Amino acid sequence: MEYRQFGRSDLRVSAIGFGCWEIGGTYGQIDKTHFLRAVHRAIDSGINCFDTAEAYGMGISERALAKALGALRKDVTVVTKGGVGYPDAPNRRDSTRQRLTTALDNSLRNLGTDHVDVYLPCVLSTTWFARARHATSACRTSDCPNWKPA
């Protein structure tokens, strides 16, 4: 497997990642044992980057990934996202500081972990860039009770 630096971070990830959208149920039911086997086969093949989001089944994908990874969580890079899938928001999108910090806390709980390796907004509002620094700061405080530095 070829590995690459993830952006400007110190993370080294497989050139092929494992997307977890489908396990959220968007395209129909997927047998959980098949998903578990697929995750383990991916890891055995050298894949170490798993992509999910709170919106993939509103937490179903994150919880399934957490269960499939189990103790292997420490050996992989987990990327998750927030900011989309909210029925009460215009176009189901909301990348405000409050929504992203709540979404991150939900993701941490769904993933059964105290950290994610990469957290991304699914969509960026026109004010997102102006608020990004504040959202990041909020996630390093008690605004996200499940967040702890890695």
N, C-alpha and C positions, 0 to 999 in steps of 0.2 A: 504494500500500500504506500502511496506517496503521501507525504505530510507537508503541510504549509503553515506559515504563520497566519494567525487570524487577525487581519488588519494590522494595527500598530501594537497589539497586545503581545504578551509573552506566551500566548496559547499556541500550541502546535496541534493542528487538527487534520484529519484525513481529508484528502482531496474529494472524496465522496462522502456526503453526509446522509443521514437517515432521517427522512421527513415523517412526522407522525400525524399529519392532518387526518388521514383516512381512519385511524382508530377512533377518532372523535365521533364517527357515525354519519358524517355528511353524505357519504356515498352508500350508505347502508351498513348493516352489521358486518363486523369482521370477527371471526372466531378468536377469542382472547389467547387460546393456546397457540394459534398460528402467529399472532403478534409476538408473543413471548419467544417462540422459536426464531422468528425473524430478527428480533433484537439480539438474541444470543449469537445467531449466525453472523450478523453484521459485525459484532464485536470480535468473534473468532476470525473474521476476514480482515480485521484491522481498522474497521470503521470506529471512530471514537467521537464523532460529532453528531448529536441528536437534536433535531429542531422540532419544537412544539409551540403551542400558544394557549393562553387561557381560553380563547374563543373556539378552539377546536373541540367542539362538543361541550363548551362551557365548563372546562376542567377535566372532561373524560379522558382526553388524550394525555394530559399531564399526569393524571392518576395512574393510567395504564402504563405509561413510561416508567414512573416511579416503581411500580410493582415489578415490571419486567427487569429493570436494572438491579434492584435490590442492593446488595453489597457492592456491586460493580459500579455504582454511582461515582465513587471516588476515582475511577479509572477513565471516565469519559468527560467530554465537554457538553454541557446542556445549554442550549440556546432556547429562550422562550420570549414571547412577545405579548404586548397588551395594547389596548387602545381601540379595539374593534369588537363588535358582537353585542352591543348593549342596546336592547329594545327601546330604552328611554332616551337615547341620544339621537340627534339628527343623523340620518344615514347610518345609524348603528355605530357611529364612530365618535370617539372622545379621547383625545390625547392630552387632556388637562393634567396638571400636577396631581390633583386630588384623585382622578380616575386612575392614572398610571401607578400611583403609590398603592392604592387599594388593589389594583390588578396584580402588582408585584407581590403583595402580601398573600393574595389568593393563590398565585402561582407557587410561591414557596410552600404554602400549606398543601396544595395539590401534589407537588413533587416530593413532599416529605423530606425537605432539605432546608438547610439554613442559608444556602446561597445558590444562585445560578451563575454560570460562568459568563453568559452574555444575555443582556436584557435589551430588547429592541421595541420601539413603538411600531405598531403595524401601519399606522398612518400618521402623518404629521399635519397638525392644524397650522393655520397661518401664524399663530402665536407660539407654536411649539419651540422654535429655536430660541425665542426670547425667554421661554420658561424652562428650557432643558436644564440649565445649571441649577435652578431651584428644585426641580424634580429630583435630580441626582442628590442634592444636599438633603432633601427630605428623606430619601431612602437610607441615609446614613444616620438617621435619628429615630426617635421613638414613633415617628409617623408610620413606620413599617415595623410592627413589633416582632415579626419573624425574621427580619433581616439582620444578619451578622456578617462581618467581613470574613472572607475566606482565609 
